[in-house]
């Protein structure tokens, strides 16, 4: 069936020319390829044998406008005419979108036409294709032959399903494009019905898409505060606490110690420590302004007696 490439916006359609051997299938494709503009065609591949000009298939992509904004590309194939190539026939029929049955108009070819058409029905049935739903036309070729049967006789003997048909003289290029236009129109009409939803606005009665829920409104109805959607969490690096060592200055500033008192020499040759001003009381109660030594060092025995006096309360009244 037709393949849709949404990225390239392209629809590829497969058309197969079917019929008995030497009925003109390959000639149809050769004429189409020769008369098409170069920009609308690619190279045609044809494999031939001694008994038939087509061993496998002829391949001819053709660009034929757009469908719903998609470019339409027709791929034209033919099949081998001999019955013993039936496996190849079935392979070519896979994924077919339209068929052109090329019938030989000669009177002595009626049996071959009927046999080939019956073979077509059998192969379609193996793929579970419904003949009534698949676009099929009949091309009565070689209408210039002296022994060509009238169209009425051909219709009565071959076209028992009342399929669309056309006349042609393929080797002279007559009626070839008429057959291509006929099958192309039927296939495109079917695609327009099947893929009508492409690039099409919604129908009037179609339900509109549901809007996204309002978080604040939902929270108000449930008496809860709205919760913002959680942000995606990312892996965080572990926190490392490092102690910073502050270097000390090379020349630290410290409090200067008081200079030690230097001994003062007196007349008489003995040095004495300096004294500080202060008042002392003698035993007789007379005050004296004579300076006393700045500091008096206690002996160890006095320290111990002072300690025990404080401990046991000695000397307290």
Residue pairs with C-beta under 8 A, 6 or more apart in sequence:
1 95
1 97
2 11
2 12
2 13
2 14
2 97
2 191
2 195
3 11
3 12
3 95
4 10
4 11
4 70
4 195
4 198
5 11
5 12
8 71
9 69
9 70
9 71
10 70
10 71
10 72
10 73
11 67
11 70
11 71
11 72
11 73
11 191
11 195
12 61
12 73
12 75
13 72
13 73
13 74
13 75
13 97
13 98
13 187
13 188
13 191
14 75
14 77
14 95
14 96
14 97
14 98
15 74
15 75
15 76
15 77
15 96
15 97
15 98
15 99
15 100
15 180
15 183
15 184
15 187
16 76
16 77
16 78
16 79
16 92
16 93
16 96
16 98
16 99
16 100
17 25
17 28
17 29
17 76
17 77
17 78
17 79
17 99
17 100
17 102
18 25
18 78
18 79
18 89
18 93
18 99
18 100
18 101
18 102
18 116
18 120
19 25
19 81
19 101
19 102
19 103
19 104
19 113
19 116
20 81
20 103
20 104
20 109
20 112
20 113
20 115
20 116
21 51
21 52
21 80
21 81
21 82
21 112
22 52
22 53
22 81
22 104
23 81
23 102
23 103
23 104
23 109
23 112
23 113
23 116
23 141
23 142
24 102
24 104
24 139
24 141
24 142
24 168
24 170
24 171
25 54
25 58
25 78
25 79
25 81
25 102
26 46
26 53
26 54
26 58
26 78
27 170
27 171
28 78
28 100
28 102
28 139
28 141
28 168
28 170
28 176
28 179
28 180
29 44
29 58
29 60
29 76
29 78
30 44
31 170
31 173
31 176
32 60
32 62
32 76
32 176
32 177
32 180
33 41
33 44
33 60
35 173
35 177
36 62
40 62
40 63
41 60
41 61
41 62
42 60
42 61
44 58
44 59
44 60
45 57
45 58
45 59
46 53
46 54
46 58
47 54
47 55
47 56
47 57
48 54
48 55
49 55
51 82
52 80
52 81
52 82
52 85
54 78
54 79
54 80
54 81
55 80
55 85
55 88
56 80
56 88
56 92
57 77
57 78
57 79
57 88
57 92
58 76
58 77
58 78
59 75
59 76
59 77
60 75
60 76
61 73
61 74
61 75
61 76
62 73
62 74
62 75
62 76
63 71
63 72
63 73
63 74
64 72
64 73
64 74
64 184
64 188
65 71
65 72
66 72
67 188
67 191
67 192
67 195
68 192
68 195
68 196
68 198
68 199
68 200
69 198
69 199
70 198
72 188
72 191
74 184
77 92
78 92
79 85
79 88
79 89
79 92
79 93
80 88
80 89
81 116
83 115
83 119
86 119
86 123
89 119
89 123
90 123
90 126
90 127
93 123
93 124
93 127
93 129
94 127
96 129
96 134
97 135
97 187
98 134
98 135
98 136
98 183
98 184
98 186
98 187
99 120
99 134
99 135
99 136
99 137
99 183
100 136
100 137
100 138
100 139
100 179
100 180
100 183
101 116
101 117
101 120
101 136
101 137
101 138
101 139
101 163
102 139
102 141
102 170
103 109
103 113
103 138
103 139
103 140
103 141
103 154
103 158
104 112
104 113
104 141
104 142
105 140
105 141
105 142
105 143
105 145
105 148
105 149
105 154
106 142
106 145
106 147
106 148
106 149
107 147
107 148
107 149
108 147
110 149
110 157
110 158
113 157
113 158
114 157
114 158
117 158
121 131
124 131
124 134
131 161
135 183
135 186
135 187
135 190
136 161
136 163
137 163
137 164
137 165
137 166
137 179
137 182
137 183
137 186
138 158
138 159
138 163
138 164
138 165
138 166
139 165
139 166
139 167
139 168
139 175
139 179
140 151
140 154
140 165
140 166
140 167
140 168
141 168
141 169
141 170
142 148
142 169
142 170
143 167
143 168
143 169
143 175
144 169
144 172
151 167
155 165
159 165
164 182
164 186
166 175
166 178
166 179
166 182
167 175
168 174
168 175
168 176
168 178
168 179
169 175
170 176
202 208
215 226
215 227
215 228
215 229
216 226
218 226
219 225
219 226
219 227
261 273
261 274
261 294
263 271
263 272
263 273
264 271
264 272
264 273
264 274
265 271
266 272
273 293
273 294
274 294
275 291
275 292
275 293
275 294
276 291
276 292
276 294
277 291
278 291
278 292
279 287
279 288
279 289
280 287
280 288
280 290
280 292
281 287
281 288
282 288
298 306
308 314
309 315
